């Protein structure tokens, strides 16, 4: 991270520094729909509503608490986004990724980005946790469009290791030690907010996607742009259109996320501690 930053990032970082004092996070987490309970398990918490942070957008979606939580997992200080905003809510991409950029600017050199996703691959089932190794951006836009801010990163960042290989191996190791079956897959991002049609799901499967959702990809691109390392984890909360005969609903997403909450919180907590060791080394 270079010394100069865009005003919005600098102002948000200064506000948080005043609230956090000498507690410096090294790992950032972005929690998807219905997955925000992890933040409740942290020790020595400081909770800041998004509305209290300069420039932060606020979420209008159920299952996204809309607050930033600093806390400790073991010896690791983490900075957690308890909920996110989405492109479909009417924000432009620079607003969608501003919180991600603030996490990195605040010292989080590693980000764990999670989401609730639809299962496209026929072998996936609701409740599965999937480690992402790549993505397909079908949102029709990119958070780096427009003039590049050299203080944040290069004009043309490489995305061939967007989901860090070394950290993926670490995540698999953590999952094995915690008895969690962690699948592996490719995430496709659509703009939403309507769910995909059965024809679109067939297209996504033909393209090599295993999961589909309406988030994550902009944040992953912005984090890589700033030089942060990323781990991506999806919770399969429903089977995509045309795979299951049941109509899709956000209520199903929340219900499944609640069902896997204990498994998810345990995995993320153990992973955050290991990632903290990596960040400090």
C-alpha positions in Angstrom: 0.0 0.0 0.0 1.5 3.3 -1.0 1.3 6.4 1.2 -1.2 8.4 -0.9 -4.9 7.2 -0.8 -8.1 8.4 -2.2 -9.9 10.7 0.3 -12.8 8.3 1.1 -10.4 5.5 2.1 -8.2 7.8 4.1 -11.1 9.3 6.0 -12.6 5.9 6.8 -9.3 4.5 7.9 -8.7 7.5 10.2 -12.1 7.2 11.8 -11.5 3.5 12.5 -8.0 4.1 13.8 -9.4 6.6 16.3 -11.9 3.9 17.5 -9.5 0.9 17.5 -6.4 2.6 19.0 -3.4 0.3 18.9 -5.4 -2.8 18.1 -4.3 -3.6 14.5 -6.1 -6.2 12.4 -4.1 -8.4 10.1 -7.0 -10.5 8.7 -10.2 -9.1 7.2 -13.4 -11.1 6.7 -16.5 -10.3 4.6 -19.5 -12.3 5.7 -22.3 -13.1 3.2 -26.0 -13.5 3.6 -26.9 -15.2 6.8 -23.3 -15.9 7.7 -22.7 -12.9 10.0 -22.9 -14.8 13.3 -19.1 -15.4 13.2 -18.6 -11.8 14.4 -20.6 -12.6 17.5 -18.0 -15.1 18.6 -15.1 -12.6 18.7 -13.4 -11.5 21.9 -12.8 -7.9 22.9 -15.2 -6.6 20.2 -15.5 -3.0 19.0 -18.7 -2.7 16.8 -19.1 0.2 14.4 -22.3 0.6 12.3 -21.5 1.3 8.6 -23.5 4.6 8.9 -20.8 5.9 11.4 -18.0 5.4 8.9 -17.3 8.2 6.4 -18.3 7.1 2.9 -19.5 3.6 3.8 -22.6 2.4 1.9 -25.3 0.7 4.0 -27.0 -2.6 3.1 -30.7 -2.9 2.5 -30.8 -6.7 2.3 -32.0 -9.0 5.0 -29.3 -11.1 6.5 -26.7 -8.3 6.3 -26.3 -6.6 9.7 -24.4 -3.6 8.2 -21.7 -3.2 10.8 -17.9 -3.5 11.0 -16.6 -5.5 14.0 -13.0 -5.5 15.3 -12.3 -8.5 17.5 -9.8 -11.1 18.5 -9.6 -14.8 17.6 -6.8 -16.3 19.7 -3.8 -14.0 19.1 -5.2 -12.6 15.8 -7.0 -9.3 15.5 -9.6 -9.5 12.7 -11.7 -6.9 11.1 -15.1 -8.3 10.1 -17.7 -6.9 7.7 -20.9 -8.2 9.1 -22.8 -7.9 5.8 -22.0 -6.3 2.5 -23.6 -4.1 -0.1 -24.3 -5.3 -3.6 -24.2 -3.8 -7.1 -27.9 -4.6 -7.5 -28.8 -2.3 -4.6 -28.1 0.7 -6.9 -24.5 1.5 -5.8 -21.8 2.0 -8.3 -18.8 -0.4 -8.2 -16.5 2.1 -6.5 -19.0 2.2 -3.5 -19.4 -1.6 -3.5 -15.7 -2.2 -3.1 -14.9 0.8 -0.8 -15.3 -1.3 2.4 -13.0 -3.9 1.0 -10.4 -1.2 0.2 -10.7 0.1 3.7 -10.1 -3.3 5.2 -6.8 -3.6 3.3 -5.8 0.0 4.0 -6.4 -0.7 7.7 -3.8 -3.4 7.7 -5.6 -6.5 6.6 -3.1 -8.1 4.2 -5.3 -11.3 4.0 -9.0 -11.3 3.3 -11.5 -14.1 3.7 -14.5 -13.4 1.4 -17.6 -15.5 1.9 -21.0 -15.7 0.3 -24.2 -17.6 0.1 -24.4 -19.1 -3.4 -26.6 -21.3 -5.6 -25.2 -24.7 -6.5 -24.7 -25.1 -10.2 -22.6 -28.3 -10.2 -25.0 -31.3 -9.8 -22.8 -32.9 -7.1 -23.3 -29.9 -4.7 -26.0 -29.9 -2.1 -27.5 -27.2 0.1 -25.3 -26.8 3.2 -22.0 -27.6 1.4 -19.0 -25.3 2.0 -16.9 -24.7 -1.1 -13.4 -23.3 -1.3 -13.2 -21.0 -4.4 -10.2 -21.4 -6.8 -11.4 -19.1 -9.6 -14.3 -17.0 -10.7 -16.2 -15.9 -13.8 -17.2 -12.2 -13.9 -20.6 -11.9 -15.7 -21.7 -8.8 -13.9 -21.2 -6.6 -17.0 -18.8 -4.3 -15.2 -15.5 -4.2 -13.2 -14.6 -2.2 -10.1 -11.4 -1.0 -11.8 -13.1 0.7 -14.7 -12.3 4.4 -15.1 -9.0 6.2 -14.4 -6.6 4.0 -12.4 -5.5 5.3 -9.0 -1.8 4.3 -8.9 -1.8 4.8 -5.1 -4.0 1.7 -4.9 -2.5 -0.6 -7.5 -1.5 -1.3 -11.1 -3.6 -0.4 -14.1 -3.7 -4.0 -15.2 -3.5 -6.3 -12.1 -2.8 -10.0 -12.7 -5.8 -12.3 -11.7 -4.2 -15.7 -12.3 -3.8 -16.2 -8.6 -6.8 -14.2 -7.4 -7.6 -16.9 -4.8 -4.2 -17.5 -3.3 -2.9 -21.0 -3.9 -0.9 -21.2 -0.7 -3.8 -20.0 1.4 -6.1 -22.5 -0.3 -3.9 -25.3 0.8 -3.9 -23.9 4.3 -7.7 -23.7 4.3 -7.9 -27.3 3.2 -5.6 -28.3 6.1 -7.7 -26.4 8.6 -10.9 -28.0 7.3 -9.4 -31.5 7.6 -8.3 -30.9 11.2 -11.8 -29.6 12.0 -13.7 -32.4 10.4 -15.2 -30.1 7.7 -15.8 -31.4 4.2 -14.6 -28.5 2.1 -15.4 -28.8 -1.5 -13.7 -26.8 -4.3 -15.2 -24.8 -7.2 -15.5 -21.9 -9.5 -17.9 -19.0 -8.7 -19.8 -17.1 -11.3 -21.1 -13.6 -10.5 -24.2 -12.2 -12.0 -25.6 -8.7 -11.3 -29.0 -9.8 -9.9 -31.3 -9.1 -8.2 -33.4 -11.6 -10.1 -32.3 -15.2 -9.7 -31.0 -16.9 -12.9 -33.2 -18.7 -15.4 -32.7 -22.4 -16.0 -31.2 -21.5 -19.4 -28.7 -19.2 -17.8 -27.7 -22.0 -15.3 -27.1 -24.4 -18.2 -24.9 -21.7 -19.8 -23.0 -21.3 -16.5 -22.4 -25.0 -16.2 -21.2 -25.2 -19.8 -18.8 -22.4 -19.0 -17.3 -24.3 -16.1 -19.0 -22.6 -13.1 -19.9 -24.6 -10.0 -21.6 -21.9 -8.1 -23.5 -18.7 -8.9 -24.1 -15.5 -6.8 -24.4 -11.8 -6.9 -21.3 -10.6 -5.0 -17.7 -11.5 -4.1 -16.1 -11.0 -7.5 -15.8 -7.1 -7.3 -14.3 -7.4 -3.8 -11.8 -10.1 -4.9 -10.7 -7.9 -7.8 -10.4 -4.8 -5.6 -8.4 -6.7 -3.0 -6.0 -8.2 -5.6 -5.6 -4.7 -7.1 -4.3 -3.5 -3.7 -2.0 -6.5 -3.2 -4.0 -8.4 -0.6 -4.2 -12.2 -0.6 -7.7 -13.7 -0.8 -9.4 -16.8 0.4 -12.9 -17.3 -0.9 -15.5 -19.6 0.6 -19.1 -20.2 -0.6 -21.9 -21.7 1.4 -24.3 -23.5 -0.9 -27.7 -22.3 0.3 -29.8 -23.6 -2.5 -29.7 -25.5 -5.8 -29.8 -23.2 -8.8 -32.8 -22.8 -11.1 -33.7 -25.9 -13.1 -31.7 -28.2 -10.8 -34.3 -28.2 -8.0 -38.0 -28.2 -8.7 -38.6 -25.8 -5.8 -38.9 -22.0 -6.5 -35.9 -20.0 -5.3 -36.2 -17.6 -2.4 -34.1 -15.5 -0.1 -35.8 -17.2 2.9 -34.3 -20.5 1.8 -30.9 -18.9 1.7 -31.2 -17.6 5.2 -32.6 -20.9 6.5 -29.7 -23.0 5.0 -27.1 -20.5 6.3 -28.6 -20.8 9.8 -28.4 -24.6 9.5 -24.7 -24.7 8.7 -23.9 -21.8 11.1 -22.0 -23.9 13.7 -19.8 -25.6 11.1 -19.1 -22.4 9.3 -18.2 -20.4 12.4 -15.9 -23.1 13.6 -14.1 -23.3 10.3 -13.7 -19.6 9.8 -12.5 -19.1 13.4 -9.8 -21.8 13.1 -8.9 -20.4 9.6 -8.6 -16.9 10.8 -6.1 -17.9 13.5 -3.9 -19.7 11.0 -4.1 -16.8 8.6 -3.1 -14.4 11.3 0.1 -16.5 11.8 0.8 -16.2 8.1 0.1 -12.4 8.1 2.4 -11.9 11.0 5.3 -14.0 9.6 
